[in-house]
Amino acid sequence: MNNNPFKQLGDWRKNFDQFFGDEFWNGFEPMIQNMQTQTNLYRNENEIVCIMALPGLEKPDEVEVFIHPQHIEVKGHIRLPIDNLELVEEGIFQGDFERKIELPFPVREDKVEATYENGLLFIHLHRHIPNNTKRKIMIQNGVQTNKTMNTSNE
């Protein structure tokens, strides 16, 4: 028997959507996502480190990380290796998950490191610094060839 009320949230949502409309759940989405995967976000002036608790992964390729300029998406499946037993109480999320994490500043898509160790996914990101500085163009000394057009009537 599954005692996790959040597993049935999808059915409840359909009924509430019909009654209250689609906008009813917008305020609850971040809270529901946080219950699925525990995440810490750290930053300094030019770096962000995201640490996500993902117990039960056998291989790191069971999780996908997508980088966008202002957020990251993490998708995967958590499976705890317990078979042939009835779940009595659930405190560790398991199953499919998808998490979108807003970032405090835009990040570089070409400089990202992700590692999985001891049930934790570490994502190290670096600030995207736009190149708004002016660049001086060097003018080379060269020979200009002038072609004269024959404008006389012969």
Residue pairs with C-beta under 8 A, 6 or more apart in sequence:
1 86
1 87
1 88
2 87
2 90
3 87
3 88
3 89
3 90
4 90
6 32
6 35
9 32
13 25
16 24
16 25
17 24
17 25
33 99
33 100
35 93
36 93
36 97
36 99
37 52
37 53
37 54
37 74
37 93
37 97
37 99
38 52
38 53
39 50
39 51
39 52
39 53
39 99
39 101
40 50
40 51
41 48
41 49
41 50
41 51
41 101
41 103
41 104
42 48
42 49
42 50
42 51
43 49
43 104
43 105
45 127
46 126
46 127
46 129
47 124
47 125
47 126
47 127
48 103
48 104
48 105
48 107
48 124
48 125
48 126
48 127
49 122
49 123
49 124
49 125
50 72
50 101
50 121
50 122
50 123
50 125
51 120
51 121
51 122
51 123
52 74
52 99
52 120
52 121
52 123
53 119
53 120
54 63
54 76
54 78
54 116
54 119
54 120
54 121
55 78
55 80
55 92
55 119
56 78
56 79
56 80
56 81
56 92
56 94
56 119
57 63
57 76
57 78
57 116
57 119
60 114
60 115
60 116
62 76
62 77
63 74
63 75
63 76
63 116
63 121
64 73
64 74
64 75
64 76
65 72
65 73
65 74
65 112
65 114
65 121
65 123
66 72
66 73
66 74
66 75
67 107
67 109
67 112
67 125
69 106
69 107
69 109
69 128
70 102
70 103
70 105
70 106
70 107
71 100
71 101
71 102
71 103
72 100
72 101
72 103
72 107
72 123
72 125
73 98
73 99
73 100
73 101
74 97
74 98
74 99
74 101
74 121
74 123
75 96
75 97
75 98
75 99
76 96
76 97
77 95
77 96
77 97
78 93
78 94
78 95
78 97
79 94
79 95
80 92
80 94
103 125
105 127
105 128
106 127
106 128
107 125
107 126
107 127
107 128
108 125
108 126
108 127
108 128
109 128
111 125
111 126
112 123
112 124
112 125
112 126
113 122
113 123
113 124
114 121
114 122
114 123
114 124
115 121
115 122
116 122
